[in-house]
Amino acid sequence: MADKLNYTRQSLLHEPDLLVIYREPVAPPKPAPGQPGTHSDFIPVEPEIFIAVLSDSHILAFNGHVDLGTGIRTALAQIVAEELNAPFGGVTMVLGHPFDVPNQGPTIASATIQITAEPLRRAAAQAREYLLTLAARHFGTERSLLTCQDGYLQPSDKRHPPVSYGQLLCGNRHALRLADSAPLKPASHYTLVGQSTARVDIPGKATGELTFVHDLRLPDMLHGRVVRPPYAGHDNGDFIGTSLITVDENSVAHLPGVVSVVVIGDFVGVVAEREEQAANAARQLKVEWRPVEDLPSLSNIEQAILDLPSEERLLLDEGDAERALADAHQRIDRHYVWPFQLHGSLGPSCSVADANENAIHVWSGTQNPHSLRADLARLTGLDERVITITRMEAAGCYGRNCADDVGADAVLLSQAVGRPVRVQLTRSQEHLWEPKGAAQTMQIQGALNADGSPAAYRFRTRYPSNSAPTLALLLTGAVPPIDIPFQMGDRTSVPPYHYPHRQILCEDVPTLVRASWLRGVSALPNTFAHESYIDELAYLAGVDPVEYRLRYLNDTRACELVEALAARANWPTGVANANPRSEADWHYGRGFAYAQYVHSKFPGFGAALAAWVVELKVNVKSGRIVLERLYVGQDAGLMVNPAGVRHQVHGNVIQMLSRTLKERVTFEDGLPTSTEWGGYPVLRFSELPTIEVMLLDRQKMPPLGVGESTALPGAPAIANALFDATGVRFTHPPFTPACVREILKASRNHPLEAVS
């Protein structure tokens, strides 16, 4: 809640002189199999508030998602101000605090503006209509004769002075249930939505206001550090929670500032007066663990995934793929492999907890406040009603990182010492233990007809992942390490192109290491396979890759984006690698790719459409790739804040370049070895190319999620540009210099095959 407003939830629910739009409390839904979220038995007893118009006309608006640097705090405020005809500065967004906001699930899937903003927009429109009714009564005139602007209403003839929203509410309590429908403003009447607006979160960050959870300090606060078990990055196996032999508390008893050593199952932590004292004690604490055996071999990621037991899900079966493959003019089968990758939060996760036997307050950078509260209830045995989560900013979160883990760590340590405790992970702990972005395999059996048209397409994908339970639950034995596959491998599993015979299968598999959703989830690797393959078909058919795509794209909107970006990039029509350009050891190429991000369990829902054109050069001796220019096009429908959309596009592009060219978790003896940035390099600013962004004007269409979509065409566009430059297909990112040299060397031995 915004402190400057001096309103509590109870005052909003019960005091007069307010207008509140609410929804009756409902039990949170149990997540479907393979869906993010923690099931909770907590049934709220108080209404969920969406809009509160205060006595001074200020507006509070509530949304269950959190701002992970995506700018939704700004965009949601624009939506509310637009529907209420209120000044933008007169709206304060309340995000993510479970007791204050509706439970709208975790902040994932680029779904905030596209989906969870809908009831908020409806509530704002409902509030506007109610205020118009009050004003008509106040002025003794028809509603149609009123004007509403900047939080004031007035008869259009201006015979009476304007009246503010707060004045209309004076003396009574106004509480309305959220209506199933409300008269929304047409896009043609928008004055705020669709306008580039400065993000409201930036000034506080730039001026040093308390924004990040890392900076929070509470009175009487202590500092904690955790000592993790030797099975780094694993959350499945009999050894989970059962590997600790002894902890020698005397080994740190002499150290200054040490308050306590906390041991629960395999959870080990130390608490000290100062942060450096806790860090020193954690390093010197003598802990004996049982050796970890029988970890999966990860020397060959593709084979390790293919060896996993699987449960097949048939997602789509059209025509007769088996017959078409057998009868086709030319058969082309391909395997694609995506590596394990890190979220790579630049700051290790941090949390502060003030916990005792009766209540818990946690300050966290979580993306899942409601789920974290449910996890803490399971961990401590307390009712969710006494657990408060205050969501604060944290380092970049691109999915399920260690934010929830460190929150639970802080709770256990705080409960043990009876004082607030701040816990920050080390860089090594963050890298080793975060739920990795899952590796993935994609197998395609396909074929061409004699005329060069696609004959058939059989697609199989494997995505080893589970729900990545909060680590303290596993280490303390509060939940068993049961490895139930998460059904998240089916995102964007259906290619956007027309294949007369196609079969799409998802083979759900358990984890190899602790893994969960990372930006793009399985849609990103699936798109890498789809777009690499269609590009190869175009080459074999002797057709320009853009022209070939347009022949088999049935979506008019997709075709318009592809055509517009090709024109913007001055795409030279021609068959890929037909006239390769080179200078000494440098070979030059251009690549194209398109995708629409389709999220959630199959068949899912579509977010924004995106396309890339990549211009690069590759040194065929050193393997070094230099990206020279990118053209990125996106169709996101209605852009509430075009400046915010542009920010998201740039962020997606930069991260995708890094993931494609550099990022891969390495393993030894089944354990991750990427413990610091030297072992997990990311893209440098000096390596960024010129990036030209083209945002299509679709302001009269519904908004589509933008947080992840732009990334999808990145890797295949680069791979396709590498083919244009070298005549070799690249199927296993990342395309590091060493990998490029190895692939080019192998291609000389097997010139007719796609080389991994």
Secondary structure as the mmCIF struct_conf table of DSSP 4:
data_model
#
loop_
_struct_conf.conf_type_id
_struct_conf.id
_struct_conf.beg_label_comp_id
_struct_conf.beg_label_asym_id
_struct_conf.beg_label_seq_id
_struct_conf.end_label_comp_id
_struct_conf.end_label_asym_id
_struct_conf.end_label_seq_id
HELX_RH_3T_P HELX_RH_3T_P1 ASP A 3 LEU A 5
TURN_TY1_P TURN_TY1_P1 ASN A 6 ASN A 6
HELX_RH_AL_P HELX_RH_AL_P1 ARG A 9 HIS A 14
BEND BEND1 PRO A 16 ASP A 17
STRN STRN1 LEU A 18 ARG A 23
HELX_LH_PP_P HELX_LH_PP_P1 ALA A 27 ALA A 32
TURN_TY1_P TURN_TY1_P2 PRO A 33 GLY A 34
BEND BEND2 PRO A 36 GLY A 37
BEND BEND3 GLU A 46 GLU A 46
HELX_LH_PP_P HELX_LH_PP_P2 PRO A 47 PRO A 47
STRN STRN2 GLU A 48 VAL A 53
TURN_TY1_P TURN_TY1_P3 SER A 55 ASP A 56
BEND BEND4 SER A 57 SER A 57
STRN STRN3 ILE A 59 ASN A 63
BEND BEND5 GLY A 64 HIS A 65
BEND BEND6 LEU A 68 THR A 70
HELX_RH_AL_P HELX_RH_AL_P2 ILE A 72 LEU A 84
TURN_TY1_P TURN_TY1_P4 ASN A 85 ASN A 85
HELX_RH_3T_P HELX_RH_3T_P2 PHE A 88 GLY A 90
STRN STRN4 VAL A 91 LEU A 95
BEND BEND7 GLY A 96 GLY A 96
TURN_TY1_P TURN_TY1_P5 PRO A 98 ASP A 100
BEND BEND8 VAL A 101 VAL A 101
BEND BEND9 THR A 107 THR A 107
TURN_TY1_P TURN_TY1_P6 ALA A 109 SER A 110
HELX_RH_PI_P HELX_RH_PI_P1 THR A 112 THR A 116
HELX_RH_AL_P HELX_RH_AL_P3 ALA A 117 PHE A 139
TURN_TY1_P TURN_TY1_P7 GLY A 140 GLY A 140
BEND BEND10 THR A 141 THR A 141
HELX_RH_3T_P HELX_RH_3T_P3 ARG A 143 LEU A 145
STRN STRN5 LEU A 146 GLN A 149
TURN_TY1_P TURN_TY1_P8 ASP A 150 GLY A 151
STRN STRN6 TYR A 152 PRO A 155
TURN_TY1_P TURN_TY1_P9 SER A 156 ASP A 157
BEND BEND11 HIS A 160 HIS A 160
STRN STRN7 VAL A 163 SER A 164
HELX_RH_AL_P HELX_RH_AL_P4 TYR A 165 LEU A 169
TURN_TY1_P TURN_TY1_P10 CYS A 170 GLY A 171
BEND BEND12 ASN A 172 ASN A 172
STRN STRN8 ARG A 173 ARG A 177
HELX_LH_PP_P HELX_LH_PP_P3 LEU A 178 ALA A 179
BEND BEND13 ASP A 180 ASP A 180
HELX_LH_PP_P HELX_LH_PP_P4 LEU A 184 PRO A 186
HELX_RH_3T_P HELX_RH_3T_P4 ALA A 187 HIS A 189
BEND BEND14 THR A 191 LEU A 192
TURN_TY1_P TURN_TY1_P11 VAL A 193 GLY A 194
BEND BEND15 GLN A 195 GLN A 195
TURN_TY1_P TURN_TY1_P12 VAL A 200 ASP A 201
HELX_RH_AL_P HELX_RH_AL_P5 ILE A 202 THR A 207
TURN_TY1_P TURN_TY1_P13 GLY A 208 GLY A 208
BEND BEND16 LEU A 210 LEU A 210
STRN STRN9 PHE A 212 PHE A 212
HELX_RH_3T_P HELX_RH_3T_P5 VAL A 213 ASP A 215
TURN_TY1_P TURN_TY1_P14 PRO A 219 ASP A 220
STRN STRN10 LEU A 222 VAL A 227
BEND BEND17 PRO A 230 TYR A 231
TURN_TY1_P TURN_TY1_P15 ALA A 232 GLY A 233
BEND BEND18 GLY A 237 GLY A 237
TURN_TY1_P TURN_TY1_P16 ASP A 238 THR A 242
STRN STRN11 LEU A 244 ASP A 248
TURN_TY1_P TURN_TY1_P17 GLU A 249 GLU A 249
HELX_RH_AL_P HELX_RH_AL_P6 ASN A 250 ALA A 253
TURN_TY1_P TURN_TY1_P18 HIS A 254 HIS A 254
BEND BEND19 LEU A 255 LEU A 255
TURN_TY1_P TURN_TY1_P19 PRO A 256 GLY A 257
STRN STRN12 VAL A 258 ILE A 264
TURN_TY1_P TURN_TY1_P20 GLY A 265 ASP A 266
STRN STRN13 PHE A 267 ALA A 272
BEND BEND20 GLU A 273 ARG A 274
HELX_RH_AL_P HELX_RH_AL_P7 GLU A 275 GLN A 284
STRN STRN14 LYS A 286 TRP A 289
HELX_LH_PP_P HELX_LH_PP_P5 ARG A 290 VAL A 292
HELX_LH_PP_P HELX_LH_PP_P6 LEU A 295 SER A 297
BEND BEND21 SER A 299 ASN A 300
HELX_RH_AL_P HELX_RH_AL_P8 ILE A 301 LEU A 306
TURN_TY1_P TURN_TY1_P21 ASP A 307 ASP A 307
BEND BEND22 LEU A 308 LEU A 308
STRN STRN15 GLU A 311 GLU A 318
BEND BEND23 GLY A 319 GLY A 319
HELX_RH_AL_P HELX_RH_AL_P9 ALA A 321 ASP A 327
BEND BEND24 HIS A 329 HIS A 329
STRN STRN16 GLN A 330 TRP A 338
STRN STRN17 GLN A 341 GLN A 341
BEND BEND25 LEU A 346 GLY A 347
STRN STRN18 CYS A 350 ALA A 355
BEND BEND26 GLU A 357 ASN A 358
STRN STRN19 ILE A 360 SER A 364
BEND BEND27 GLN A 367 GLN A 367
HELX_RH_AL_P HELX_RH_AL_P10 PRO A 369 THR A 380
HELX_RH_3T_P HELX_RH_3T_P6 GLU A 384 VAL A 386
STRN STRN20 ILE A 387 ARG A 391
STRN STRN21 GLU A 393 GLU A 393
BEND BEND28 ALA A 395 ALA A 395
BEND BEND29 TYR A 398 TYR A 398
STRN STRN22 GLY A 399 GLY A 399
BEND BEND30 ARG A 400 ARG A 400
BEND BEND31 CYS A 402 CYS A 402
HELX_RH_AL_P HELX_RH_AL_P11 ALA A 403 VAL A 417
TURN_TY1_P TURN_TY1_P22 GLY A 418 GLY A 418
BEND BEND32 ARG A 419 ARG A 419
STRN STRN23 VAL A 421 GLN A 424
HELX_RH_AL_P HELX_RH_AL_P12 ARG A 427 TRP A 433
BEND BEND33 GLU A 434 GLU A 434
STRN STRN24 LYS A 436 GLY A 437
HELX_LH_PP_P HELX_LH_PP_P7 ALA A 438 ALA A 439
STRN STRN25 GLN A 440 LEU A 448
TURN_TY1_P TURN_TY1_P23 ALA A 450 ASP A 451
BEND BEND34 GLY A 452 GLY A 452
STRN STRN26 PRO A 454 ARG A 462
HELX_RH_AL_P HELX_RH_AL_P13 LEU A 471 LEU A 475
TURN_TY1_P TURN_TY1_P24 THR A 476 GLY A 477
BEND BEND35 ALA A 478 VAL A 479
HELX_LH_PP_P HELX_LH_PP_P8 ILE A 484 PHE A 486
BEND BEND36 GLN A 487 GLN A 487
TURN_TY1_P TURN_TY1_P25 GLY A 489 THR A 492
BEND BEND37 VAL A 494 VAL A 494
BEND BEND38 PRO A 496 PRO A 496
STRN STRN27 TYR A 497 TYR A 497
BEND BEND39 PRO A 500 HIS A 501
STRN STRN28 ARG A 502 ASP A 508
BEND BEND40 LEU A 512 ARG A 514
STRN STRN29 ALA A 515 SER A 516
STRN STRN30 LEU A 518 LEU A 518
TURN_TY1_P TURN_TY1_P26 ARG A 519 SER A 522
HELX_RH_AL_P HELX_RH_AL_P14 ALA A 523 ALA A 541
TURN_TY1_P TURN_TY1_P27 GLY A 542 GLY A 542
HELX_RH_AL_P HELX_RH_AL_P15 PRO A 545 TYR A 552
STRN STRN31 LEU A 553 LEU A 553
HELX_RH_AL_P HELX_RH_AL_P16 THR A 556 ARG A 568
TURN_TY1_P TURN_TY1_P28 ALA A 569 ASN A 570
BEND BEND41 GLY A 574 GLY A 574
TURN_TY1_P TURN_TY1_P29 ALA A 576 ASN A 577
BEND BEND42 ALA A 578 ASN A 579
STRN STRN32 ARG A 581 GLU A 583
TURN_TY1_P TURN_TY1_P30 ALA A 584 ASP A 585
STRN STRN33 TRP A 586 HIS A 599
BEND BEND43 SER A 600 LYS A 601
TURN_TY1_P TURN_TY1_P31 PHE A 602 PRO A 603
STRN STRN34 PHE A 605 ASN A 619
TURN_TY1_P TURN_TY1_P32 VAL A 620 SER A 622
STRN STRN35 ILE A 625 ASP A 635
BEND BEND44 GLY A 637 LEU A 638
BEND BEND45 VAL A 640 ASN A 641
HELX_RH_AL_P HELX_RH_AL_P17 PRO A 642 LEU A 661
TURN_TY1_P TURN_TY1_P33 LYS A 662 LYS A 662
STRN STRN36 PHE A 667 GLU A 668
TURN_TY1_P TURN_TY1_P34 ASP A 669 GLY A 670
STRN STRN37 LEU A 671 PRO A 672
BEND BEND46 GLU A 676 GLU A 676
TURN_TY1_P TURN_TY1_P35 TRP A 677 GLY A 679
BEND BEND47 TYR A 680 TYR A 680
HELX_RH_3T_P HELX_RH_3T_P7 PHE A 685 GLU A 687
STRN STRN38 THR A 690 LEU A 695
TURN_TY1_P TURN_TY1_P36 GLN A 699 LYS A 700
BEND BEND48 MET A 701 MET A 701
TURN_TY1_P TURN_TY1_P37 GLY A 707 GLU A 708
HELX_RH_3T_P HELX_RH_3T_P8 SER A 709 ALA A 711
TURN_TY1_P TURN_TY1_P38 LEU A 712 PRO A 713
HELX_RH_AL_P HELX_RH_AL_P18 GLY A 714 THR A 726
BEND BEND49 GLY A 727 GLY A 727
STRN STRN39 PHE A 730 PHE A 730
BEND BEND50 HIS A 732 PRO A 733
HELX_RH_AL_P HELX_RH_AL_P19 PRO A 737 ASN A 749
BEND BEND51 HIS A 750 HIS A 750
TURN_TY1_P TURN_TY1_P39 PRO A 751 LEU A 752
BEND BEND52 GLU A 753 GLU A 753
STRN STRN40 VAL A 755 VAL A 755
#
